[in-house]
Amino acid sequence: MGQIIQYIQSYLRTKDLTPGAAGNVFWALVYIMLVFAGLSVAVIAMNWLERKILAHMQVRLGPMRVGPHGLLQPIADALKLLLKEDIIPAEADALVFWVAPFIVVLAAFTVFVVVPFGPTHAITDMNIGILFMLGVSSLSVLGIVTAGWASNSHYPLIGALRSSAQMVSYEVAMGLAVVSAILMTSLNAEGTGTLSMIGIVQAQQAQAEWFIFKFFPLGLVAFAIFAIAMVAETNRAPFDLPEAESELTAGFHTEYSGFRWSLFFLAEYSAMIAVSSIAVTLWLGGWLRPFPALHGPSITIAHVWPPADPTAPTGALDFVLALFPGLTFLFLAGMCFYSTVRMPKHPFFRIQTIGLAGFGAALALIGLILFWPPVRDRVGDIYWFSAKVAAFMYLYIWYRGTFPRYRFDQLMKVGWKILLPIGLGVLILTATVALLQTIWHL
Amino acid sequence: MTDPNTLSPPSLETHVAAHDDTFLDTNELVINMGPQHPATHGVLRVILRLDGEKVLGLECVIGYLHRGVEKIAENRTYTMFNPYVDRMDYVAAVSNGLGYCEAVEKLLSVEAPPRAQYVRVILTELNRITSHQLWLGTHALDIGAITPLFYTFRDREEVLKIFEKYCGARLTTHAFRIGGLQYETYNGFEQEVKNFLNFFRPKIDEYEELLTTNRIWVERTRKVGVISGEDCIALGVTGPVLRASGVKWDIRKAQPYANYKNFDFEIPTGQNGDTYDRYLVRMAEMRQSVRIIQQAVEGIPEGPIMAKVPKVMKPPVGEVYHSIEAPKGELGYFIVSDGSTQPYRVRVRPPSFVNLQALDMMCRGQLVADVIAVIGTLDIVLGEVDR
């Protein structure tokens, strides 16, 4: 026990406490807990947001009863799922049936080991980060296939087969798009490429350009391929064939219920967040704020600006963008207060009104804390990263509200006959343009 | 590999295909779709024979909603049976009522007064719109587009409000009586119908905006469930399915009933007989319905709403067949009278039941996902199939 405490203290005592540096066990443990908790909260929030946004797109209200504006609905649903009877079909292969959801969840969560939320905000920094991410995230297909097979039933089997074929096919196009982004990492002063997730963002910082705008429109096309493939990879609309409700009832998880089903749900949403994080890291500058090269005139406000870190930029634009995290939370709090005022005045709604006001107050408090300079300067990275991922989450919901579902053969056609050739072409063109412009200076 | 087109339909006994020992050959998979299935529109049961995802053949099993409506008719008077017909195609109850009332009127040799005819046309065409809206919403939902459903239900509500105000019911309206109408229209009926038309015209564009040019929608529906005009006629398929195959057959024009000959409208037809054409035909039909209602509501005459019909109806001995163009196709009533107060036999020719026969032909060689699309595009209502 004493040894363990000493071990931890040795890390705390070191001069440069760089959380996220590879091999730093203590911070890795802290970040594992933070990421796990944050991810669970994100999945719960995503559940609520998806239902509300989809509902408003479809001229209905969505959850309105459990808590103000249905805010507690995901929690109520989670409790319901946990309390449900645990059913394993008599004909199912019990062990495989039992293991399958855990494989999926494991794959979805392990990906976050290398996701960089900031230059020093990551569980670990692997030098093969992106390979690790792609490799682990494709393990989830194993869980889906075993789930479909172990159910010993027709619909899950067809769902699992569809799913495996789909995920394997789209990984090819996805990989090509990723390679073209990795190629771009070598085009800075040092001239060395990297597979490390942190390194990829730092390469974008060094080149003062998000890779989506690099060699316009090549970066954009590669990004678009990835953005399409990642929707297919996570089995979401319009590529949600494995769980096509109208055809296969629920696809590979037809026979699952209760807690096991909720694991699939959790895995689906964390996989969505994971692939969005890859896209953000590779093309949208990861934790970098918008316009990373612009700073504006240098300004000074007593006790507020410039930040304590002497290496940080001091421009006016930097200052305004540094206020965004706090402003976002204040805006959300404002929305809550506005809804509180608009709540029906009937005594029946009193508790809901108080609850909503309290929620708004909590958000406002967080917003104010985020203005405090020491906090403000440390959360900027995480804020921009989360904001970009959140934009992708909104896109997922938007797709679901807009598109019909592809048929299986059409899905394969899109993957192999459209995305794959374009991906190859973009890769070749990127390499050519990089050679001509950056290396040979033609 | 066996040719799917030469196979006979699977029977219930051939659930498990003979095991083939040849290397690399796949076994047939027999899946039971329904009667509890989200996409079978009620309680249709389809036994699919699959090779992977490819449909080798299918068999429909019906009867889960059988209520013996035709037998009930033999024990009810002509008036008493009138509400029962609403329960067959509950999505287009007004059309059912119109067909039945007109058939009995033909048997009694009476004719509804002009004002009643106009109101009947207005309500029937409004009902055609609601039926097509429900079809569009569920069909799009089956193909994976979830949003059109809510748009169509939102707009369908406006029609149902008019029905409710007119006769007190929203779905099973029992709107018409033999010989005319029971209720005079309420105050402001014409204005409300006109308001609805103005409200609804841009809504059709809204539905089309989401689907008509949507690449995925077009890919999912074009060349899916193709059926030729000849096959349609051979199978007795009617309604939008027949018209989408290029046959210009609409009973409103071919054998005008009510007072449809007074109105100016077109029969939209397709060329390819695929699911996309059927979609376009139904969308165009909604526009034509709007056109008919507009003319009817502007030209509605004053006058009585009920013809002279005896309190106790005893039609002369004889038989009559009368058919109308229901939203789903030809809806026919064959009524045999033995001169008593109760019909000797009522036989209904429901469009859904006859159209459902084409399912096997339309699905052979297609994929599982297409079966869903084809069931949706046939626009069946199981209450009418089973009766």
Interface residues (C-beta under 8 A of the other chain):
Chain A: L54 M57 Q58 V59 R60 H154 Y155 I158 R162 A237 P238 D240 L241 A244 E245 S246 E247 T249 R400 G401 T402 F403 P404 R405 Y406 R407 F408 D409 Q410
Chain B: L29 I31 H37 P38 A39 E53 A140 L141 D142 I143 G144 A145 I146 T147 L149 F150 Y151 R154 L210 L211 N214 I216 W217 E219 R220 L367 V368 A369 D370 V371 I372
